[in-house]
Amino acid sequence: MTSLYWHTCGEGNIDLVLLHGWGLNAEVWQSIVPRLSPHFRLHLVDLPGYGRSQQPGALSLPEMAQRLLPHLPPRALLLGWSLGGLVATELALRVPQQVAGLISVASSPCFTACETWPGIKPETLDTFRAQLNSDFQRTVERFLALQTLGTERARQDARRLKEVVLAQPVPPVEVLDGGLAILRDVDLRDRLPTVKLPFLRLYGALDGLVPRRIAAWLDEALPASPSVVIEKAAHAPFISHPEVFCQHILDFSQEFCG
């Protein structure tokens, strides 16, 4: 088993574990670390196979959660962005006694669109998977560009995401392919209502990967879970709107987990 990159910093007394999205690593959070570190003990994690947590082969969602479990602080607040939101949710479902609260960011219990559910077209994910082997760098760049599409600073934000990818070891193709398979195949909709923890859901109004309609649909299924749609934000609201984003995290932690 390879080692897991897990860096702890910050001055607060609430443990906040930050789980990044597909293709990226923990450096994606650096723009909000200064805002959050006075209030939280931050745990910056490279998911298994990504960044400094190099490992051969892909993991399933349960296997990825299992790899994180031994490192999880007691009564931690879990924040997961996109793919990381699925990992955080899987942990909350598996060990609710170890989790103080759950925050999903631009995430969905089911990323794949179907007749009754908005999301990413299955053929889009299949195309990305097919292109990974033939043109690895361009495929990753295209997926990152989709995450900022429509925002006022789309080019700058996409460039920032690309810099994060290049700043650390690039994930193996099989790890990236496995991550896309999780986004295509995993469906936690039936299990999600069993989450009884404090649960905040943050969305970007312009997100093309996790449409804002998902927020309204889950509001009905999860009446105790507040949702926030950040206007003029896309799939990475913590990059495009860091101050607004961090304020929602602080408000939620003080109300439910303080």
N, C-alpha and C positions, 0 to 999 in steps of 0.2 A: 504493500500500500504506500502510495506517495504522500508527501507531507502536504498539509493544507495551509495556505497563506491566510493568517488571521492576525490583524494588527489592531491593538486597543489603544485608544487615546481619549482625551476629554476629561472634564472636571466635574461632571454631574454625578448624581447618585442613581440614575436610571440607566440600565443597560439597553442600548439601542443597536441592534444588529442590522447592518445594511447589506442587502443582497442585490447584486447588479443583474443586468439583462444579457441577452444572447450576444456572444461575440466579444463582450467587453470584460472589464475587470474592476477592482475596487477603486482605481484611480478616478473613475467617473464621478465619484462623490466629492472630489477635492474642492469644488466651488462652494459647497455648503458646509464643509467641515468647520470652518471658522465660525459660522453662525450657530451651529449645533453643539460644538464642543464645550461651551460654558455651561450647558444645560444637561448634557448626557455623557455617559461613558460609552463612547462609540466603538463598535467592533466592525472593522472594514475587512471584508472577506472576498477572496477570489474563489468563485465557485469551482468545484472539482473539474479539472481539465482546462480551466481558463487562467490566463495570466500566469502568476507565480505558483498556482496549484496544478502544475503539469501532471498529467497522468495519461497513459495509453488507453485508447478505447473510449467508447461513450458509456454513459450511465443513464439508467432510467430515472424518472422523477423520484420514486421511493429510494433508490440507491443513493441519489444525490443528497436527499434529506438525511439518510442514515449516516453519510459521511460527516455531515455537519453536527449531528446530534451530540457526540461526545464533547464538543467544544462550546456548546450552548450554555451561557450563564443562566443560573436559576432566575426565574421570573423576568425574563428578557422581553423587551418590546421588539417585535420583528417587523422590519420594513423591507418589502420586496418589490422591485421594479420589473415589470414585464415578465420575462421568464423567471426572474427572482421572486415575483409575486406568487407563482405556482409553488416554488420551493418553500417559501414562507408559509403558505397555506397548508401544504403537506405537513410541515412541522407542527403547525397549530392543531391540525387534525390528529396527528399522531401522539403528541405529548402536550396536551393543553395545560397540564399541571405545571409545566416548566415555562409557560408563556404568559406574560402579563397583558399583552395586547397584540393586535395584528394591524398592519398598515399595508395596503396594496396600492401601488402607484402605476397607472397606465397598464393595468393587468386585467386578466379575465379568467374565470374558471374554465373557459373553453375559447381558445383563440381562433378556431376554425369556423368559418361561416357555414350555415346551412339554411334551409328554408325558413326556419323559425328562430334563427339566432344570427345576429350581426357579428362580423369578424373578418378575418383574412380569408380570401378565397383559397380553397385547398390547392388549386392548380398553381397559385402564386407561390405557396410554400414548396410544392413539388418542383417548380422551376428553379427556385433558389437551391434546392438540394441537388438537382441535376447539374447546375452550373458550378457548384463548389469545386469539383475536381478539375474542370476545364479552365476556369478563370477565377481562382480563389479570391484574389485581392479585389477585383471588380465586383464580385458578388457581395462581399462584405460591405464595400463602399455603397452599393445600391441599397442594401438593406438599411444601413445607417442613414442614408439620405431620406428614406421613407419616414424615418422617425421624427424628422424636423420639418417635413413638407408643410407649407402653408403659414409658417410663423414669420414674424417680422425679421427675425435674425436667422433664417433657415440655413443659409450658407455658413455663417459663423458657427452655429450650433453643430451642424454636421461636421465641420472641420474639427471642432472640439472633440466630438465622439471619435473621429478617426485618429486624432492624436492620442487618445486614451488607449485605443487598440494597439497602436505602434509603440507605445511607451513600455510595454511589457511583452514577454514571449507570446507569440501568436498561437492561439489554440490549434491543435491538430485538426485536419479536415474531418476526421471521424467524430471528434468531439462536437464540432459545429454542426455536422450532419445529425448527430444524436439530439442536439438541442432543438433543431428544426423539427425533428420527429416528435419531440415532446410537445412543441407548440401545435403540431398538426393533430396529434392523437389523444392527448390528455383531455379529459372532460370531468371536472370536479363539481359540476352544477348540482348533482343530486346530493353530494356530501356537504356542500357549502353551508346549508342551513343548520347543520349540526355544530357549527362553530358558535360557541356561546361566549367567547371572549369579547372584550371591547374591540371593535373592528371598524377602522376608518378606510374608506375607499376614495382615492384621488384620481381624477381623470383630466385629460386635456381636451378642450372643446374642439380642437382641430385634428385630433388624433385619427389617422387613417388606418391604424392597426387595431386599435381598441375603440370602436365608435362610441360616442357619448350616449347613444341609446342604451348601451349595456348598463349604464348607471341607473337609468329609470327602471329597467327590467329587474335589476337586483334590489332596488329600493323596495319593491313589492315582496320579493322572496326573503329579504333580510330587513324587516322593519326596524330592528334595533341597531342597524349599522348605518351611521351617517355617511353620506357621499358628498363630494365636492367636485364640481367641474370648473377647472381654471380656464377662464376665457383667454383667447389668443395663444394658448399653449397647445402643443401637439403631444408627441409620445414621450418627451423628456422634459416635463414641466420644472424639474429641479434645476435644469440648465437654463431654460428660457425665462423662468420666473422664480429665482431662488428665494427672494425675500417672502413672497406670498406663500410659496411652498413650505418654507421652514416655519412660518407662523402657524400654519395649519397643524404641523407636527407638534409644535409646542403646546398649542391650545388643546389638542387631543390628549397629549400625555399628562397635562396638568388636570384635565377634567376626569380622565378615566384611570390613569396609571400613576398619579402622583402620590 
